[in-house]
Amino acid sequence: MQQYADNFIPVIPDTNICHTKEHPFCGDPTCLCYGDKDNIAAINDAINDGIITPDDATRIMKGKTV
Ligand SMILES: [Zn+2]
């Protein structure tokens, strides 16, 4: 008897491009990356330096590319 088989949710392989310099956020708001001060500081620095716009930052924090 495998009582867990029917509703077992397989772990989805982490194949998304995330947690990199260009893509610090993975799109999962519950992930630790959203609480990472370095990530947030990097985004703020990029805005201040004019590398990205606040809109870009929003997109990045949603896990999308600029
Ligand atoms: Zn993440």
N, CA, C, O and the ligand as a Tripos MOL2 file, in Angstrom:
@<TRIPOS>MOLECULE
protein
  265   263    67     0     0
PROTEIN
NO_CHARGES

@<TRIPOS>ATOM
      1 N           0.8450   -1.2090    0.0000 N.3       1 MET1
      2 CA          0.0000    0.0000    0.0000 C.3       1 MET1
      3 C           0.8740    1.2500    0.0000 C.2       1 MET1
      4 O           1.7310    1.4350    0.8640 O.2       1 MET1
      5 N           0.6350    2.0860   -0.9760 N.am      2 GLN2
      6 CA          1.3600    3.3560   -1.0240 C.3       2 GLN2
      7 C           0.3550    4.4770   -0.8390 C.2       2 GLN2
      8 O          -0.1750    5.0130   -1.8120 O.2       2 GLN2
      9 N           0.1040    4.8190    0.3700 N.am      3 GLN3
     10 CA         -0.9680    5.7510    0.6740 C.3       3 GLN3
     11 C          -0.6790    7.1800    0.2110 C.2       3 GLN3
     12 O          -1.5910    7.9990    0.0930 O.2       3 GLN3
     13 N           0.5710    7.4660   -0.0460 N.am      4 TYR4
     14 CA          0.9430    8.8350   -0.4120 C.3       4 TYR4
     15 C           1.0440    9.0200   -1.9160 C.2       4 TYR4
     16 O           1.2990   10.1290   -2.3850 O.2       4 TYR4
     17 N           0.8450    7.9350   -2.6900 N.am      5 ALA5
     18 CA          1.1500    8.0090   -4.1100 C.3       5 ALA5
     19 C           0.2230    8.9510   -4.8740 C.2       5 ALA5
     20 O           0.6740    9.6960   -5.7430 O.2       5 ALA5
     21 N          -1.0630    8.9200   -4.5570 N.am      6 ASP6
     22 CA         -2.0180    9.6650   -5.3690 C.3       6 ASP6
     23 C          -1.8640   11.1730   -5.2740 C.2       6 ASP6
     24 O          -2.0050   11.8870   -6.2660 O.2       6 ASP6
     25 N          -1.5740   11.6460   -4.0750 N.am      7 ASN7
     26 CA         -1.4770   13.0960   -3.9360 C.3       7 ASN7
     27 C          -0.0570   13.5600   -3.6790 C.2       7 ASN7
     28 O           0.1690   14.6630   -3.1810 O.2       7 ASN7
     29 N           0.8780   12.7250   -4.0180 N.am      8 PHE8
     30 CA          2.2710   13.1230   -3.8690 C.3       8 PHE8
     31 C           2.6120   14.1850   -4.9020 C.2       8 PHE8
     32 O           2.3920   13.9960   -6.0980 O.2       8 PHE8
     33 N           3.1480   15.2960   -4.4330 N.am      9 ILE9
     34 CA          3.5310   16.3710   -5.3490 C.3       9 ILE9
     35 C           5.0300   16.2830   -5.6050 C.2       9 ILE9
     36 O           5.8330   16.4660   -4.6900 O.2       9 ILE9
     37 N           5.3990   16.0070   -6.8330 N.am     10 PRO10
     38 CA          6.8350   15.8880   -7.1120 C.3      10 PRO10
     39 C           7.5370   17.2250   -6.9690 C.2      10 PRO10
     40 O           6.9630   18.2770   -7.2510 O.2      10 PRO10
     41 N           8.7680   17.1740   -6.5340 N.am     11 VAL11
     42 CA          9.5540   18.4000   -6.4370 C.3      11 VAL11
     43 C           9.9570   18.8240   -7.8390 C.2      11 VAL11
     44 O          10.5640   18.0580   -8.5880 O.2      11 VAL11
     45 N           9.6130   20.0390   -8.1740 N.am     12 ILE12
     46 CA          9.9620   20.5430   -9.4970 C.3      12 ILE12
     47 C          11.4430   20.9100   -9.5140 C.2      12 ILE12
     48 O          11.9080   21.6780   -8.6710 O.2      12 ILE12
     49 N          12.1640   20.3710  -10.4550 N.am     13 PRO13
     50 CA         13.6030   20.6820  -10.5160 C.3      13 PRO13
     51 C          13.8310   22.1780  -10.6820 C.2      13 PRO13
     52 O          13.1100   22.8580  -11.4120 O.2      13 PRO13
     53 N          14.8340   22.6630  -10.0000 N.am     14 ASP14
     54 CA         15.1110   24.0950  -10.0220 C.3      14 ASP14
     55 C          15.8890   24.4350  -11.2870 C.2      14 ASP14
     56 O          17.1070   24.6120  -11.2590 O.2      14 ASP14
     57 N          15.1680   24.5220  -12.3790 N.am     15 THR15
     58 CA         15.8240   24.8070  -13.6540 C.3      15 THR15
     59 C          15.6630   26.2690  -14.0610 C.2      15 THR15
     60 O          16.2150   26.7040  -15.0720 O.2      15 THR15
     61 N          14.9060   27.0200  -13.2720 N.am     16 ASN16
     62 CA         14.7530   28.4260  -13.6060 C.3      16 ASN16
     63 C          16.0750   29.1630  -13.4380 C.2      16 ASN16
     64 O          16.8930   28.8250  -12.5830 O.2      16 ASN16
     65 N          16.2610   30.1760  -14.2760 N.am     17 ILE17
     66 CA         17.4320   31.0210  -14.0920 C.3      17 ILE17
     67 C          17.1220   31.9810  -12.9530 C.2      17 ILE17
     68 O          16.3360   32.9150  -13.1090 O.2      17 ILE17
     69 N          17.7360   31.7440  -11.8290 N.am     18 CYS18
     70 CA         17.4730   32.6230  -10.6960 C.3      18 CYS18
     71 C          18.6540   32.6030   -9.7630 C.2      18 CYS18
     72 O          19.5610   31.7770   -9.8670 O.2      18 CYS18
     73 N          18.6070   33.5450   -8.8460 N.am     19 HIS19
     74 CA         19.6590   33.6480   -7.8440 C.3      19 HIS19
     75 C          21.0110   33.8690   -8.5050 C.2      19 HIS19
     76 O          22.0410   33.3940   -8.0270 O.2      19 HIS19
     77 N          20.9840   34.5960   -9.6080 N.am     20 THR20
     78 CA         22.2340   35.0150  -10.2300 C.3      20 THR20
     79 C          22.3180   36.5330  -10.1240 C.2      20 THR20
     80 O          21.3870   37.1840   -9.6500 O.2      20 THR20
     81 N          23.4300   37.0850  -10.5670 N.am     21 LYS21
     82 CA         23.6050   38.5240  -10.4920 C.3      21 LYS21
     83 C          22.5380   39.2370  -11.3180 C.2      21 LYS21
     84 O          21.9820   40.2460  -10.8840 O.2      21 LYS21
     85 N          22.2610   38.7220  -12.4850 N.am     22 GLU22
     86 CA         21.2670   39.3430  -13.3490 C.3      22 GLU22
     87 C          19.8440   39.0030  -12.9290 C.2      22 GLU22
     88 O          18.8950   39.7000  -13.2880 O.2      22 GLU22
     89 N          19.7110   37.9520  -12.1860 N.am     23 HIS23
     90 CA         18.3760   37.4200  -11.8940 C.3      23 HIS23
     91 C          18.3240   36.9890  -10.4300 C.2      23 HIS23
     92 O          18.1850   35.8060  -10.1190 O.2      23 HIS23
     93 N          18.4380   37.9810   -9.5320 N.am     24 PRO24
     94 CA         18.5770   37.6200   -8.1070 C.3      24 PRO24
     95 C          17.3110   37.0700   -7.4790 C.2      24 PRO24
     96 O          17.3590   36.4300   -6.4290 O.2      24 PRO24
     97 N          16.1760   37.3190   -8.1230 N.am     25 PHE25
     98 CA         14.9170   36.8540   -7.5430 C.3      25 PHE25
     99 C          14.2940   35.7930   -8.4400 C.2      25 PHE25
    100 O          14.3290   35.9010   -9.6660 O.2      25 PHE25
    101 N          13.7320   34.7790   -7.8210 N.am     26 CYS26
    102 CA         13.2630   33.6350   -8.5810 C.3      26 CYS26
    103 C          11.7700   33.7070   -8.8860 C.2      26 CYS26
    104 O          11.2460   32.8530   -9.6020 O.2      26 CYS26
    105 N          11.0790   34.7120   -8.3560 N.am     27 GLY27
    106 CA          9.6550   34.8180   -8.6280 C.3      27 GLY27
    107 C           8.7900   34.1720   -7.5700 C.2      27 GLY27
    108 O           7.5640   34.2570   -7.6250 O.2      27 GLY27
    109 N           9.4210   33.5290   -6.6090 N.am     28 ASP28
    110 CA          8.6740   32.9190   -5.5200 C.3      28 ASP28
    111 C           8.7900   33.8120   -4.2890 C.2      28 ASP28
    112 O           9.8360   33.8370   -3.6400 O.2      28 ASP28
    113 N           7.7190   34.5490   -3.9610 N.am     29 PRO29
    114 CA          7.8030   35.5150   -2.8540 C.3      29 PRO29
    115 C           8.1200   34.8750   -1.5100 C.2      29 PRO29
    116 O           8.5140   35.5660   -0.5700 O.2      29 PRO29
    117 N           7.9540   33.5780   -1.4140 N.am     30 THR30
    118 CA          8.2460   32.9200   -0.1480 C.3      30 THR30
    119 C           9.7020   32.4910   -0.0630 C.2      30 THR30
    120 O          10.1650   32.0150    0.9740 O.2      30 THR30
    121 N          10.4150   32.6660   -1.1680 N.am     31 CYS31
    122 CA         11.8120   32.2180   -1.1930 C.3      31 CYS31
    123 C          12.6820   33.1540   -0.3660 C.2      31 CYS31
    124 O          12.3630   34.3290   -0.1860 O.2      31 CYS31
    125 N          13.7680   32.6180    0.1220 N.am     32 LEU32
    126 CA         14.6900   33.3970    0.9390 C.3      32 LEU32
    127 C          15.2870   34.5770    0.1840 C.2      32 LEU32
    128 O          15.7050   35.5610    0.7950 O.2      32 LEU32
    129 N          15.3280   34.4840   -1.1420 N.am     33 CYS33
    130 CA         15.9990   35.5370   -1.9040 C.3      33 CYS33
    131 C          15.2910   36.8760   -1.7340 C.2      33 CYS33
    132 O          15.9150   37.9270   -1.8760 O.2      33 CYS33
    133 N          14.0070   36.8500   -1.4350 N.am     34 TYR34
    134 CA         13.2750   38.1050   -1.2480 C.3      34 TYR34
    135 C          13.5800   38.7560    0.0890 C.2      34 TYR34
    136 O          13.2600   39.9260    0.2990 O.2      34 TYR34
    137 N          14.1920   38.0110    0.9880 N.am     35 GLY35
    138 CA         14.5720   38.5910    2.2690 C.3      35 GLY35
    139 C          16.0590   38.8660    2.3560 C.2      35 GLY35
    140 O          16.5800   39.2480    3.4030 O.2      35 GLY35
    141 N          16.7380   38.6600    1.2200 N.am     36 ASP36
    142 CA         18.1880   38.8220    1.2160 C.3      36 ASP36
    143 C          18.5410   40.2930    1.0800 C.2      36 ASP36
    144 O          18.2710   40.9110    0.0500 O.2      36 ASP36
    145 N          19.1410   40.8510    2.1160 N.am     37 LYS37
    146 CA         19.4770   42.2780    2.0940 C.3      37 LYS37
    147 C          20.4180   42.6060    0.9600 C.2      37 LYS37
    148 O          20.3160   43.6820    0.3720 O.2      37 LYS37
    149 N          21.3290   41.7110    0.6360 N.am     38 ASP38
    150 CA         22.2660   41.9670   -0.4500 C.3      38 ASP38
    151 C          21.5410   42.0870   -1.7800 C.2      38 ASP38
    152 O          21.8660   42.9470   -2.5980 O.2      38 ASP38
    153 N          20.5680   41.2310   -1.9910 N.am     39 ASN39
    154 CA         19.7950   41.3010   -3.2310 C.3      39 ASN39
    155 C          19.0560   42.6280   -3.3300 C.2      39 ASN39
    156 O          19.0850   43.2870   -4.3690 O.2      39 ASN39
    157 N          18.4010   43.0130   -2.2530 N.am     40 ILE40
    158 CA         17.6280   44.2470   -2.2550 C.3      40 ILE40
    159 C          18.5510   45.4450   -2.4050 C.2      40 ILE40
    160 O          18.2370   46.3960   -3.1200 O.2      40 ILE40
    161 N          19.6920   45.3920   -1.7260 N.am     41 ALA41
    162 CA         20.6590   46.4860   -1.8480 C.3      41 ALA41
    163 C          21.1790   46.5840   -3.2720 C.2      41 ALA41
    164 O          21.3720   47.6820   -3.7930 O.2      41 ALA41
    165 N          21.4050   45.4430   -3.9010 N.am     42 ALA42
    166 CA         21.9010   45.4380   -5.2780 C.3      42 ALA42
    167 C          20.8800   46.0570   -6.2210 C.2      42 ALA42
    168 O          21.2380   46.7980   -7.1360 O.2      42 ALA42
    169 N          19.6330   45.7580   -5.9980 N.am     43 ILE43
    170 CA         18.5670   46.3370   -6.8230 C.3      43 ILE43
    171 C          18.5230   47.8430   -6.6130 C.2      43 ILE43
    172 O          18.4370   48.6080   -7.5740 O.2      43 ILE43
    173 N          18.5830   48.2680   -5.3490 N.am     44 ASN44
    174 CA         18.5390   49.6980   -5.0680 C.3      44 ASN44
    175 C          19.7430   50.4120   -5.6680 C.2      44 ASN44
    176 O          19.6110   51.5110   -6.2070 O.2      44 ASN44
    177 N          20.9010   49.7980   -5.5780 N.am     45 ASP45
    178 CA         22.1020   50.3880   -6.1830 C.3      45 ASP45
    179 C          21.9290   50.5420   -7.6740 C.2      45 ASP45
    180 O          22.2900   51.5680   -8.2500 O.2      45 ASP45
    181 N          21.3710   49.5090   -8.3060 N.am     46 ALA46
    182 CA         21.1910   49.5440   -9.7560 C.3      46 ALA46
    183 C          20.2320   50.6650  -10.1550 C.2      46 ALA46
    184 O          20.4290   51.3170  -11.1800 O.2      46 ALA46
    185 N          19.2090   50.8840   -9.3570 N.am     47 ILE47
    186 CA         18.2810   51.9900   -9.6260 C.3      47 ILE47
    187 C          19.0040   53.3160   -9.4620 C.2      47 ILE47
    188 O          18.8920   54.2040  -10.3080 O.2      47 ILE47
    189 N          19.7410   53.4460   -8.3740 N.am     48 ASN48
    190 CA         20.4450   54.6950   -8.1000 C.3      48 ASN48
    191 C          21.4930   54.9920   -9.1580 C.2      48 ASN48
    192 O          21.7520   56.1510   -9.4820 O.2      48 ASN48
    193 N          22.0910   53.9440   -9.6920 N.am     49 ASP49
    194 CA         23.1230   54.1170  -10.7210 C.3      49 ASP49
    195 C          22.5150   54.3010  -12.1030 C.2      49 ASP49
    196 O          23.2340   54.5380  -13.0740 O.2      49 ASP49
    197 N          21.2010   54.1940  -12.1950 N.am     50 GLY50
    198 CA         20.5580   54.3670  -13.4860 C.3      50 GLY50
    199 C          20.6720   53.1560  -14.3900 C.2      50 GLY50
    200 O          20.3600   53.2340  -15.5790 O.2      50 GLY50
    201 N          21.1160   52.0370  -13.8360 N.am     51 ILE51
    202 CA         21.2520   50.8190  -14.6430 C.3      51 ILE51
    203 C          19.8740   50.2540  -14.9820 C.2      51 ILE51
    204 O          19.6260   49.7880  -16.0940 O.2      51 ILE51
    205 N          19.0000   50.3100  -14.0020 N.am     52 ILE52
    206 CA         17.6350   49.8510  -14.2220 C.3      52 ILE52
    207 C          16.6770   50.9190  -13.6920 C.2      52 ILE52
    208 O          17.0610   51.7670  -12.8860 O.2      52 ILE52
    209 N          15.4520   50.8680  -14.1460 N.am     53 THR53
    210 CA         14.4210   51.7690  -13.6320 C.3      53 THR53
    211 C          13.6680   51.0730  -12.5060 C.2      53 THR53
    212 O          13.7580   49.8550  -12.3530 O.2      53 THR53
    213 N          12.9300   51.8410  -11.7240 N.am     54 PRO54
    214 CA         12.1030   51.1930  -10.6910 C.3      54 PRO54
    215 C          11.1440   50.1720  -11.2910 C.2      54 PRO54
    216 O          10.8310   49.1620  -10.6600 O.2      54 PRO54
    217 N          10.6770   50.4380  -12.5140 N.am     55 ASP55
    218 CA          9.8160   49.4500  -13.1710 C.3      55 ASP55
    219 C          10.5770   48.1600  -13.4340 C.2      55 ASP55
    220 O          10.0600   47.0600  -13.2410 O.2      55 ASP55
    221 N          11.8340   48.3230  -13.8840 N.am     56 ASP56
    222 CA         12.6590   47.1360  -14.1010 C.3      56 ASP56
    223 C          12.8300   46.3710  -12.7930 C.2      56 ASP56
    224 O          12.7620   45.1430  -12.7590 O.2      56 ASP56
    225 N          13.0510   47.1170  -11.7300 N.am     57 ALA57
    226 CA         13.2480   46.4780  -10.4270 C.3      57 ALA57
    227 C          12.0280   45.6550  -10.0440 C.2      57 ALA57
    228 O          12.1380   44.5480   -9.5160 O.2      57 ALA57
    229 N          10.8700   46.2240  -10.3230 N.am     58 THR58
    230 CA          9.6380   45.4910  -10.0230 C.3      58 THR58
    231 C           9.5860   44.2030  -10.8160 C.2      58 THR58
    232 O           9.2140   43.1480  -10.3030 O.2      58 THR58
    233 N           9.9700   44.3130  -12.0900 N.am     59 ARG59
    234 CA          9.9480   43.1090  -12.9330 C.3      59 ARG59
    235 C          10.9570   42.0810  -12.4380 C.2      59 ARG59
    236 O          10.6690   40.8850  -12.3840 O.2      59 ARG59
    237 N          12.1390   42.5620  -12.0800 N.am     60 ILE60
    238 CA         13.1670   41.6530  -11.5970 C.3      60 ILE60
    239 C          12.6780   40.9540  -10.3250 C.2      60 ILE60
    240 O          12.8950   39.7570  -10.1380 O.2      60 ILE60
    241 N          12.0230   41.7140   -9.4670 N.am     61 MET61
    242 CA         11.5650   41.1290   -8.2070 C.3      61 MET61
    243 C          10.4070   40.1640   -8.4280 C.2      61 MET61
    244 O          10.0600   39.3750   -7.5490 O.2      61 MET61
    245 N           9.8220   40.2390   -9.6040 N.am     62 LYS62
    246 CA          8.8120   39.2420   -9.9530 C.3      62 LYS62
    247 C           9.4450   38.0400  -10.6430 C.2      62 LYS62
    248 O           8.7510   37.1140  -11.0620 O.2      62 LYS62
    249 N          10.7660   38.0650  -10.7550 N.am     63 GLY63
    250 CA         11.4700   36.9210  -11.3060 C.3      63 GLY63
    251 C          11.6290   36.9720  -12.8050 C.2      63 GLY63
    252 O          11.9430   35.9620  -13.4350 O.2      63 GLY63
    253 N          11.4130   38.1520  -13.3900 N.am     64 LYS64
    254 CA         11.5590   38.2600  -14.8290 C.3      64 LYS64
    255 C          12.8360   39.0330  -15.1590 C.2      64 LYS64
    256 O          13.4160   39.7230  -14.3200 O.2      64 LYS64
    257 N          13.2410   38.8860  -16.4030 N.am     65 THR65
    258 CA         14.4260   39.6100  -16.8340 C.3      65 THR65
    259 C          14.0540   41.0360  -17.1940 C.2      65 THR65
    260 O          12.8920   41.3410  -17.4620 O.2      65 THR65
    261 N          15.0370   41.8890  -17.1950 N.am     66 VAL66
    262 CA         14.7920   43.2900  -17.5180 C.3      66 VAL66
    263 C          14.4150   43.4230  -18.9800 C.2      66 VAL66
    264 O          14.1670   44.5310  -19.4550 O.2      66 VAL66
    265 ZN         14.5730   32.6110   -4.7370 Zn       67 ZN67
@<TRIPOS>BOND
     1     1     2 1
     2     2     3 1
     3     3     4 2
     4     3     5 am
     5     5     6 1
     6     6     7 1
     7     7     8 2
     8     7     9 am
     9     9    10 1
    10    10    11 1
    11    11    12 2
    12    11    13 am
    13    13    14 1
    14    14    15 1
    15    15    16 2
    16    15    17 am
    17    17    18 1
    18    18    19 1
    19    19    20 2
    20    19    21 am
    21    21    22 1
    22    22    23 1
    23    23    24 2
    24    23    25 am
    25    25    26 1
    26    26    27 1
    27    27    28 2
    28    27    29 am
    29    29    30 1
    30    30    31 1
    31    31    32 2
    32    31    33 am
    33    33    34 1
    34    34    35 1
    35    35    36 2
    36    35    37 am
    37    37    38 1
    38    38    39 1
    39    39    40 2
    40    39    41 am
    41    41    42 1
    42    42    43 1
    43    43    44 2
    44    43    45 am
    45    45    46 1
    46    46    47 1
    47    47    48 2
    48    47    49 am
    49    49    50 1
    50    50    51 1
    51    51    52 2
    52    51    53 am
    53    53    54 1
    54    54    55 1
    55    55    56 2
    56    55    57 am
    57    57    58 1
    58    58    59 1
    59    59    60 2
    60    59    61 am
    61    61    62 1
    62    62    63 1
    63    63    64 2
    64    63    65 am
    65    65    66 1
    66    66    67 1
    67    67    68 2
    68    67    69 am
    69    69    70 1
    70    70    71 1
    71    71    72 2
    72    71    73 am
    73    73    74 1
    74    74    75 1
    75    75    76 2
    76    75    77 am
    77    77    78 1
    78    78    79 1
    79    79    80 2
    80    79    81 am
    81    81    82 1
    82    82    83 1
    83    83    84 2
    84    83    85 am
    85    85    86 1
    86    86    87 1
    87    87    88 2
    88    87    89 am
    89    89    90 1
    90    90    91 1
    91    91    92 2
    92    91    93 am
    93    93    94 1
    94    94    95 1
    95    95    96 2
    96    95    97 am
    97    97    98 1
    98    98    99 1
    99    99   100 2
   100    99   101 am
   101   101   102 1
   102   102   103 1
   103   103   104 2
   104   103   105 am
   105   105   106 1
   106   106   107 1
   107   107   108 2
   108   107   109 am
   109   109   110 1
   110   110   111 1
   111   111   112 2
   112   111   113 am
   113   113   114 1
   114   114   115 1
   115   115   116 2
   116   115   117 am
   117   117   118 1
   118   118   119 1
   119   119   120 2
   120   119   121 am
   121   121   122 1
   122   122   123 1
   123   123   124 2
   124   123   125 am
   125   125   126 1
   126   126   127 1
   127   127   128 2
   128   127   129 am
   129   129   130 1
   130   130   131 1
   131   131   132 2
   132   131   133 am
   133   133   134 1
   134   134   135 1
   135   135   136 2
   136   135   137 am
   137   137   138 1
   138   138   139 1
   139   139   140 2
   140   139   141 am
   141   141   142 1
   142   142   143 1
   143   143   144 2
   144   143   145 am
   145   145   146 1
   146   146   147 1
   147   147   148 2
   148   147   149 am
   149   149   150 1
   150   150   151 1
   151   151   152 2
   152   151   153 am
   153   153   154 1
   154   154   155 1
   155   155   156 2
   156   155   157 am
   157   157   158 1
   158   158   159 1
   159   159   160 2
   160   159   161 am
   161   161   162 1
   162   162   163 1
   163   163   164 2
   164   163   165 am
   165   165   166 1
   166   166   167 1
   167   167   168 2
   168   167   169 am
   169   169   170 1
   170   170   171 1
   171   171   172 2
   172   171   173 am
   173   173   174 1
   174   174   175 1
   175   175   176 2
   176   175   177 am
   177   177   178 1
   178   178   179 1
   179   179   180 2
   180   179   181 am
   181   181   182 1
   182   182   183 1
   183   183   184 2
   184   183   185 am
   185   185   186 1
   186   186   187 1
   187   187   188 2
   188   187   189 am
   189   189   190 1
   190   190   191 1
   191   191   192 2
   192   191   193 am
   193   193   194 1
   194   194   195 1
   195   195   196 2
   196   195   197 am
   197   197   198 1
   198   198   199 1
   199   199   200 2
   200   199   201 am
   201   201   202 1
   202   202   203 1
   203   203   204 2
   204   203   205 am
   205   205   206 1
   206   206   207 1
   207   207   208 2
   208   207   209 am
   209   209   210 1
   210   210   211 1
   211   211   212 2
   212   211   213 am
   213   213   214 1
   214   214   215 1
   215   215   216 2
   216   215   217 am
   217   217   218 1
   218   218   219 1
   219   219   220 2
   220   219   221 am
   221   221   222 1
   222   222   223 1
   223   223   224 2
   224   223   225 am
   225   225   226 1
   226   226   227 1
   227   227   228 2
   228   227   229 am
   229   229   230 1
   230   230   231 1
   231   231   232 2
   232   231   233 am
   233   233   234 1
   234   234   235 1
   235   235   236 2
   236   235   237 am
   237   237   238 1
   238   238   239 1
   239   239   240 2
   240   239   241 am
   241   241   242 1
   242   242   243 1
   243   243   244 2
   244   243   245 am
   245   245   246 1
   246   246   247 1
   247   247   248 2
   248   247   249 am
   249   249   250 1
   250   250   251 1
   251   251   252 2
   252   251   253 am
   253   253   254 1
   254   254   255 1
   255   255   256 2
   256   255   257 am
   257   257   258 1
   258   258   259 1
   259   259   260 2
   260   259   261 am
   261   261   262 1
   262   262   263 1
   263   263   264 2
@<TRIPOS>SUBSTRUCTURE
     1 MET1         2 RESIDUE 1 A MET
     2 GLN2         6 RESIDUE 1 A GLN
     3 GLN3        10 RESIDUE 1 A GLN
     4 TYR4        14 RESIDUE 1 A TYR
     5 ALA5        18 RESIDUE 1 A ALA
     6 ASP6        22 RESIDUE 1 A ASP
     7 ASN7        26 RESIDUE 1 A ASN
     8 PHE8        30 RESIDUE 1 A PHE
     9 ILE9        34 RESIDUE 1 A ILE
    10 PRO10       38 RESIDUE 1 A PRO
    11 VAL11       42 RESIDUE 1 A VAL
    12 ILE12       46 RESIDUE 1 A ILE
    13 PRO13       50 RESIDUE 1 A PRO
    14 ASP14       54 RESIDUE 1 A ASP
    15 THR15       58 RESIDUE 1 A THR
    16 ASN16       62 RESIDUE 1 A ASN
    17 ILE17       66 RESIDUE 1 A ILE
    18 CYS18       70 RESIDUE 1 A CYS
    19 HIS19       74 RESIDUE 1 A HIS
    20 THR20       78 RESIDUE 1 A THR
    21 LYS21       82 RESIDUE 1 A LYS
    22 GLU22       86 RESIDUE 1 A GLU
    23 HIS23       90 RESIDUE 1 A HIS
    24 PRO24       94 RESIDUE 1 A PRO
    25 PHE25       98 RESIDUE 1 A PHE
    26 CYS26      102 RESIDUE 1 A CYS
    27 GLY27      106 RESIDUE 1 A GLY
    28 ASP28      110 RESIDUE 1 A ASP
    29 PRO29      114 RESIDUE 1 A PRO
    30 THR30      118 RESIDUE 1 A THR
    31 CYS31      122 RESIDUE 1 A CYS
    32 LEU32      126 RESIDUE 1 A LEU
    33 CYS33      130 RESIDUE 1 A CYS
    34 TYR34      134 RESIDUE 1 A TYR
    35 GLY35      138 RESIDUE 1 A GLY
    36 ASP36      142 RESIDUE 1 A ASP
    37 LYS37      146 RESIDUE 1 A LYS
    38 ASP38      150 RESIDUE 1 A ASP
    39 ASN39      154 RESIDUE 1 A ASN
    40 ILE40      158 RESIDUE 1 A ILE
    41 ALA41      162 RESIDUE 1 A ALA
    42 ALA42      166 RESIDUE 1 A ALA
    43 ILE43      170 RESIDUE 1 A ILE
    44 ASN44      174 RESIDUE 1 A ASN
    45 ASP45      178 RESIDUE 1 A ASP
    46 ALA46      182 RESIDUE 1 A ALA
    47 ILE47      186 RESIDUE 1 A ILE
    48 ASN48      190 RESIDUE 1 A ASN
    49 ASP49      194 RESIDUE 1 A ASP
    50 GLY50      198 RESIDUE 1 A GLY
    51 ILE51      202 RESIDUE 1 A ILE
    52 ILE52      206 RESIDUE 1 A ILE
    53 THR53      210 RESIDUE 1 A THR
    54 PRO54      214 RESIDUE 1 A PRO
    55 ASP55      218 RESIDUE 1 A ASP
    56 ASP56      222 RESIDUE 1 A ASP
    57 ALA57      226 RESIDUE 1 A ALA
    58 THR58      230 RESIDUE 1 A THR
    59 ARG59      234 RESIDUE 1 A ARG
    60 ILE60      238 RESIDUE 1 A ILE
    61 MET61      242 RESIDUE 1 A MET
    62 LYS62      246 RESIDUE 1 A LYS
    63 GLY63      250 RESIDUE 1 A GLY
    64 LYS64      254 RESIDUE 1 A LYS
    65 THR65      258 RESIDUE 1 A THR
    66 VAL66      262 RESIDUE 1 A VAL
    67 ZN67       265 GROUP 0 **** ****
